[in-house]
Amino acid sequence: MTYKRVLLKLSGESLAGSSGTGFDTGMLALYADEIKSIVESGTQVAVVLGGGNIFRGLKGNSVRIDRIDGDYMGMLATIINSIALQSALSTIGIKARVLSGIAIDPIAEKASGQRAEDSLKSGEVVILAGGTGNPFFTTDTAAALRAVEIHADVLLKGTRVDGVYTSDPEKDPAAVKFDSLSFDDAYSNGLNIMDLTAFTLCKENKLSVIVFNVHIPGNLKRIINGEKIGTLVNE
């Protein structure tokens, strides 16, 4: 199966590379190049980035950040990452537009399904920042929501492993990879793919999810061309 319109979910932590925080320009360039490869083949691309490379909360007793304040700080972190990706795409000749759950003039208009669809149809990459615009929701949930809003063919979750396993393959050498599984099986087996809200949105709207290793150059284009890469999660 080939895909004409996709939503790509990328973690913020991956942007940090080995340093664990901030930006690794090599990773930013890799993401931009991978996106360019499918845009040039005619695929409409929306992107949701996490913000973990910039903000993951504050620990310790000396400073306490309220959960709601912390969630808004995390949303702002995703906007910073989105602007960085927009700039990286622009550098290689790909037009991109940042829309946000939290409007911040002049860098990001308020996100809506119609604005995103209009930009996609005009050939722009749409980077959907700011989460859902509300606290208590993860960027996985934001990705699922935005994918449904823009009528994406599939939600692509780019990670640093090549799919979903019975346990963490980076810690357990006996972990077994799934080629495909259902949302119900993923949840009942406690597989850490996305949170329940995101899963429910995808399941109720019949939106398939592919979990794959985005760090392998060419994987994104292989998926778009119909190759079986990573793990397919659907009904």
C-alpha positions as CSV (number, residue, x, y, z in Angstrom):
1,M,0.0,0.0,0.0
2,T,1.2,3.5,-0.8
3,Y,0.3,6.6,1.1
4,K,-0.5,10.1,-0.3
5,R,-0.9,12.0,3.0
6,V,0.9,11.1,6.2
7,L,1.5,12.5,9.7
8,L,5.0,11.9,10.9
9,K,5.5,11.9,14.7
10,L,9.0,12.5,15.9
11,S,10.4,12.6,19.4
12,G,12.2,15.7,20.7
13,E,14.8,13.5,22.4
14,S,16.0,12.3,19.1
15,L,16.8,15.8,18.0
16,A,19.3,16.0,20.9
17,G,21.4,13.1,19.5
18,S,23.9,11.6,22.0
19,S,24.0,14.8,24.1
20,G,20.5,14.2,25.5
21,T,19.6,17.9,25.3
22,G,19.4,20.7,22.9
23,F,20.0,20.2,19.2
24,D,22.2,17.8,17.2
25,T,22.4,19.5,13.8
26,G,23.1,16.1,12.2
27,M,19.8,14.7,13.4
28,L,18.0,17.8,12.3
29,A,19.5,17.5,8.9
30,L,18.5,13.8,8.7
31,Y,14.9,14.5,9.5
32,A,14.8,17.3,6.9
33,D,16.4,15.1,4.3
34,E,14.0,12.2,5.0
35,I,11.0,14.5,4.8
36,K,12.3,16.0,1.5
37,S,12.6,12.6,0.0
38,I,8.9,11.9,0.2
39,V,7.7,15.5,-0.4
40,E,9.5,15.3,-3.8
41,S,7.7,12.1,-4.6
42,G,4.3,13.9,-4.2
43,T,3.4,12.9,-0.6
44,Q,1.7,15.4,1.5
45,V,3.5,15.6,4.9
46,A,2.4,16.8,8.3
47,V,4.8,16.6,11.3
48,V,4.4,16.6,15.0
49,L,7.5,16.9,17.2
50,G,7.9,16.3,20.9
51,G,9.8,18.7,23.1
52,G,11.8,16.4,25.4
53,N,15.2,17.7,24.3
54,I,14.3,21.1,25.7
55,F,11.9,20.5,28.6
56,R,10.9,17.3,30.5
57,G,9.9,18.9,33.8
58,L,11.9,19.8,36.8
59,K,12.8,17.3,39.6
60,G,13.8,17.9,43.2
61,N,12.2,19.6,46.2
62,S,13.8,23.1,45.8
63,V,11.7,24.0,42.7
64,R,8.2,22.7,42.1
65,I,6.5,23.3,38.8
66,D,2.7,22.9,38.7
67,R,1.6,20.2,36.3
68,I,-0.4,22.6,34.2
69,D,2.5,25.1,34.0
70,G,4.9,22.3,33.1
71,D,2.6,21.1,30.3
72,Y,2.5,24.6,28.8
73,M,6.3,24.8,29.0
74,G,6.5,21.5,27.2
75,M,4.1,22.9,24.5
76,L,6.5,25.9,24.0
77,A,9.4,23.4,23.7
78,T,7.6,21.7,20.8
79,I,7.2,25.1,19.1
80,I,11.0,25.8,19.4
81,N,11.7,22.4,17.8
82,S,9.1,23.0,15.0
83,I,10.7,26.3,14.1
84,A,14.1,24.6,14.0
85,L,12.7,21.9,11.6
86,Q,11.0,24.6,9.5
87,S,14.3,26.3,9.1
88,A,16.2,23.1,8.3
89,L,13.6,22.3,5.6
90,S,13.8,25.8,4.1
91,T,17.6,25.5,3.9
92,I,17.1,22.5,1.5
93,G,14.4,24.1,-0.5
94,I,11.3,22.7,1.1
95,K,8.5,25.0,2.1
96,A,7.1,24.5,5.5
97,R,4.5,26.1,7.7
98,V,4.2,26.0,11.5
99,L,0.7,25.8,12.9
100,S,0.3,25.6,16.7
101,G,-2.2,24.6,19.3
102,I,-1.1,27.8,20.9
103,A,-1.0,30.7,18.5
104,I,2.1,32.8,18.7
105,D,2.2,35.7,16.3
106,P,4.1,36.1,14.1
107,I,5.8,32.7,14.0
108,A,2.8,30.3,14.3
109,E,-0.9,30.6,13.5
110,K,-3.5,28.8,15.4
111,A,-3.8,25.2,14.2
112,S,-6.9,24.0,12.5
113,G,-7.7,21.1,10.2
114,Q,-8.7,23.4,7.4
115,R,-5.5,25.5,7.6
116,A,-3.4,22.4,7.7
117,E,-5.3,20.9,4.7
118,D,-5.0,24.1,2.7
119,S,-1.2,24.1,3.2
120,L,-0.8,20.4,2.4
121,K,-2.7,20.8,-0.8
122,S,-0.4,23.8,-1.8
123,G,2.7,21.5,-1.4
124,E,3.9,22.8,2.0
125,V,5.1,20.6,4.8
126,V,2.8,21.4,7.8
127,I,4.5,21.3,11.2
128,L,1.9,21.1,13.9
129,A,3.3,22.4,17.1
130,G,2.0,23.2,20.6
131,G,0.4,19.9,21.3
132,T,-3.4,20.0,21.5
133,G,-3.2,23.5,23.0
134,N,-4.3,22.0,26.4
135,P,-2.5,20.6,29.4
136,F,-2.8,16.9,30.3
137,F,-2.4,15.6,26.8
138,T,0.8,14.1,25.3
139,T,2.3,14.8,21.9
140,D,1.3,11.3,20.9
141,T,-2.3,12.3,21.5
142,A,-1.7,15.5,19.7
143,A,-0.3,13.5,16.7
144,A,-3.3,11.2,16.7
145,L,-5.7,14.2,16.9
146,R,-4.0,16.1,14.1
147,A,-3.8,13.0,11.9
148,V,-7.5,12.5,12.2
149,E,-8.2,16.2,11.5
150,I,-6.2,16.3,8.3
151,H,-7.5,12.9,7.1
152,A,-4.1,11.3,7.0
153,D,-3.7,7.9,5.4
154,V,-1.5,6.7,8.3
155,L,0.3,8.0,11.4
156,L,4.1,7.2,11.2
157,K,5.8,7.1,14.5
158,G,9.5,7.5,14.0
159,T,11.7,6.0,16.8
160,R,15.2,4.7,17.2
161,V,14.2,1.1,17.1
162,D,12.8,-0.8,14.1
163,G,9.3,-1.5,15.4
164,V,7.4,-2.8,18.3
165,Y,8.9,-5.6,20.4
166,T,7.6,-7.8,23.3
167,S,10.0,-5.9,25.5
168,D,12.7,-3.2,25.2
169,P,15.1,-4.6,22.6
170,E,17.8,-2.2,23.8
171,K,17.7,-3.9,27.2
172,D,16.4,-7.4,26.4
173,P,18.3,-9.4,23.7
174,A,15.5,-12.0,23.7
175,A,12.8,-9.4,22.7
176,V,10.7,-10.5,19.7
177,K,9.5,-8.0,17.1
178,F,5.9,-7.8,15.9
179,D,5.4,-7.3,12.2
180,S,1.8,-6.3,12.9
181,L,-0.7,-6.3,15.8
182,S,-4.0,-4.8,16.8
183,F,-4.6,-1.8,19.0
184,D,-6.3,-4.1,21.6
185,D,-3.4,-6.5,21.7
186,A,-0.9,-3.7,22.0
187,Y,-2.8,-2.3,25.0
188,S,-3.6,-5.6,26.7
189,N,0.1,-6.6,26.5
190,G,1.2,-3.3,28.0
191,L,3.3,-2.4,25.0
192,N,4.7,1.1,25.3
193,I,3.7,2.5,21.9
194,M,1.4,5.4,22.6
195,D,-0.8,6.4,25.4
196,L,-4.4,5.2,25.7
197,T,-6.0,8.4,24.5
198,A,-3.9,8.4,21.3
199,F,-4.7,4.7,20.8
200,T,-8.4,5.3,21.2
201,L,-8.4,8.2,18.7
202,C,-6.6,6.0,16.2
203,K,-8.8,3.0,16.8
204,E,-12.1,4.8,16.7
205,N,-11.1,6.6,13.5
206,K,-9.6,3.5,11.8
207,L,-6.2,5.2,11.5
208,S,-3.3,2.8,11.2
209,V,0.0,3.5,12.9
210,I,3.4,2.3,11.7
211,V,6.3,2.3,14.2
212,F,9.7,2.4,12.5
213,N,13.3,3.4,12.8
214,V,13.5,6.9,11.4
215,H,17.3,7.0,11.9
216,I,17.9,4.7,9.0
217,P,18.1,6.8,5.9
218,G,15.6,5.9,3.3
219,N,13.1,4.1,5.6
220,L,10.5,6.8,5.4
221,K,10.5,6.6,1.6
222,R,10.4,2.8,1.7
223,I,7.2,3.0,3.8
224,I,5.6,5.5,1.4
225,N,6.4,3.2,-1.5
226,G,4.6,0.3,0.2
227,E,7.5,-1.7,1.7
228,K,6.8,-3.4,5.0
229,I,9.0,-1.5,7.4
230,G,8.6,-1.5,11.2
231,T,5.4,-2.6,12.9
232,L,1.9,-2.0,11.6
233,V,-0.7,-1.3,14.3
234,N,-4.4,-1.3,13.3
235,E,-7.7,-2.8,14.0
